[in-house]
Amino acid sequence: MNFFRGVIGGQAAGPQPSGAETIQKLCDRVASSTLLEDRRDAVRALKSLSKKYRMEVGTQAMEHLINILQTDRSDSEILGYALDTLYNIICNDEEEEQDESEDEAAQKQADDLGALFTDRFIEDPEHVTLLLTLLEEFDFHVRWPGVKLLTALLKSQGVQVQGIILVSPMGVSRLMDLLADSREVIRNDGLLLLQQLTKSNAAIQKIVAFENAFERLLDIITEEGSSDGGIVVEDCLLLLLNLLKNNSSNQNFFKEGSYIQRMKPWFEVGDDNSGWSAQKVTNLHLMLQLVRVMVSPVNSPGATASCQKSMYQCGLLQQLCTILMATGVPADILTETINTVSEVIRGSQVNQDYFASVNAPSNPPRPAIVVLLMSMVNERQPFVLRCAVLYCFQCFLYKNQKGQGEIVATLLPSTIDANSISAGQLLCGGLFSADSLSNWCAAVALAHSLQDNLTQKEQLLRVQLATSLGKPPVSLLQQCTNILSQGSKVQTRVGLLMLLCTWISNCPIAVTHFLHNQENVPFLTAQISENLGEDERLVQGLCALLLGICIYYNDNSLENYTKEKLKQLIEKRIGKENFVEKLGFITKHELYSRAAQKPQPVFPSPEQMLFDHEFTKLVKELEGVITKSVHKSSEEEKKEEEVKKTLEQHDNIVTQYKELIREQDTQIQELKEQVSSMSSQNEQMQTTVTQQLSQIQQHKDQYNLLKLKLGKDNQSQSNSQADGSQMNGLQTEEVTQLREELEELRKQHTLLQTQLGEKDTLISSLRSESSQTAEGSAAAESDHTELLKELEALRIQVQSQSAEINQMKTEREELLRRAEATSSEAAPSSDGSSDSAKMAELESRLAAQTAETDRLKAEVKSSSESRPELEQQLASATSTVAILQTEKAKLQTEVQESKKEQDDLLMLLADQDQKIHSLKQKLKDLGETVDDEDDLDTRDQTDDDYEEDEDED
């Protein structure tokens, strides 16, 4: 222990050992001590020496420290000392007092030392896996040093450590558990660890995202106070940026998880903007970057459009516009907010329309676009802010023909309002101001108002400008060429040339207006043909591009400047090869490639602000076709024109067919709608008809009831004699009718009896025949028995009907007798008025007879209805009998044939027996022994028994 006291703090007598010797002795003690306390003290001593003697401790003690991590897992204190020691020798950014004048060589040597020890540690991937396992320990003295050590490893050799963690089972999940730790120190260092882990590794980013990282990070940001939070919020936002930037899968997961809606409260900064701390500015700057990552132009168009839609629907765009128009916002936050709003509205018609409706809180209110343009053309504003406003204006007009028309309309004479400042006035003011940067920005902004919009290019030709008092107004196109010819700054001329090229490209009318000025073409040829300095080369290239556009989009409406004459002019004054070479100066410029990379105008200084992103696309599109057009002859151009005409004709035909198809589609759609409406009307009419029919039926029933009531009243009012005679008359008519029906029933009955007799004879004949063929036709017998059953049922039914008919006859005769008796009784009673009792009795008897007659009618009707059924059954029975007869004939023929075949076989067998017998007799006569069949059978039997005995043995 004296040794440790001397190392740690005590003064020992005698010469002091060197640092390397002390570390060697401590390493020996760690390796050889059997007591845990001795090893712990030795590791603690190594920890205290690891910062001062980093090289020696790392070289001699690393293996021993790793062994401690593997063997002494039960003691958290020694594990913590070992992890701290490893962290001290690997980490490069030590928090120790260093001289400010420390040279870069020493710092580089420290970095190389950290990378060396990191390589030694990760030589065996199991060491990293061991470290991940130790992070599962809840003890603070183990978990916190482990987190710091793994973070240092990732900072030093990130790619290699990421690969080891990625293939380690549950490696990323263990690290995600650090965010749920209740101790803020471990949670915050866990955020730093995850930042290093997710750098430039899409696979780990996806795993972390699907481990519910977005939910946890947004919860931490909310708990820490959102934009008003501290450094922890900044760490969470940096981790979110790592997870979402250039990772479409995580961006889609973030959007689908409705996490965009949770970003809106971040930007509720309130009216009191006085408290903008440095940390709040940093946090809000990162939050705006996070929004921009989701709607970046480099993302896929579908994903960007979906995020833009979500941001508008949840109110995030509205909140950003509130910050945009607020007062007291720091300049860098305002700049980043403008850039964010630009990308949220870029290419989204709904968002662009909303942005056009935003007004600044001024008196009178002005559109936000006008306020932003005022900042852009103001040379006292910061350069980055002016670039941001230009980008916002470009994004507002991107694929927005409606917005382009509104901007150009503010320049037209009919819409100019002298009392208010419009966007067009600001752009013209900036275009012709003394500030070259304002000239360039206004020219590019105006070019974006004309981008891919032929209508607005033609409308802008109507713009007239009043240059000075007493002079006539000139067109905007003429004024641009005038300023260009005056030899202003390079930046101004480049902006005007980009505007002119965008304006007259793909617009033959604008080309004609440009060529109509006799000074323009000589100025361009003079600029191209001169040998100027390096700075003027870009202007020469743009002049060559402008002249080439005049050739390519020339409709030959001006005789002096047709395509052929312009090409001859180039060949004489400039030379085709020289012209093409000057045209190539544009794409060879270093700032051209920088501007072509992304839409946002980002320039280190105002002097380097020369190219616009959309203009680079135009140059790339036109450079090749202009070169070909200059080298082509007139014959080739004629052929091309003919081909173009034919193609245009074909396009026109196709367009006509498309329009015809559209019209037919609309007509079909209208007809479908009409059919659907008529079908619905038909259904309604059918329902009304059914309702009306039911009402009509109800009215009929009511009418019949009333009619019956009226009939009964009339009968009671008439005299009794008239009633008696009427009843007798009605009764006699009914009796005659019933007699006729009875005669018809008698005829039907006799006919059925005759048919039944015929069927009986047929059945008896079938019975006799079936008894003869019972053995050969089992199927026919079953059918025949079924037929007999059916016929027997028919006979019974006919007999029952005949009995019912006889009963009806007797009842009818009785009724006739009763009717005659009532008529004979009613004749002598001429004075019926005196005998009312008899009259009532007659009426009751008559009613009973009427009811009985109705019942008999119903029975007769039912019997007549059953008659066709009986006839049908008889017909089926007849067909069944015919089928049975045919089957019987077939069976008889088959039996005869089989008998004949049997007789033939018997004859053959008899002949063979005779031949065999004769042969045997001949063999016997010759002295051969011939066995009979019985002897052969007995011999075969004995042989079989003998074989069975052998098998048993």
PyMOL commands that set and color helices and strands:
alter all, ss='L'
color gray80, all
select helices_A, chain A and resi 2-8+19-32+36-49+54-71+76-90+104-121+125-134+140-156+158-167+171-180+184-197+202-210+213-223+226-228+231-244+248-256+261-267+278-294+301-313+316-325+331-345+349-357+368-376+383-397+401-409+413-415+423-431+436-449+454-460+476-485+490-504+508-516+520-529+537-552+559-561+563-573+576-583+585-588+590-595+606-608+613-631+634-717+720-772+778-826+836-925+933-952
alter helices_A, ss='H'
color red, helices_A
select strands_A, chain A and resi 359-360+366-367+464-465+474-475
alter strands_A, ss='S'
color yellow, strands_A
deselect
rebuild
show_as cartoon
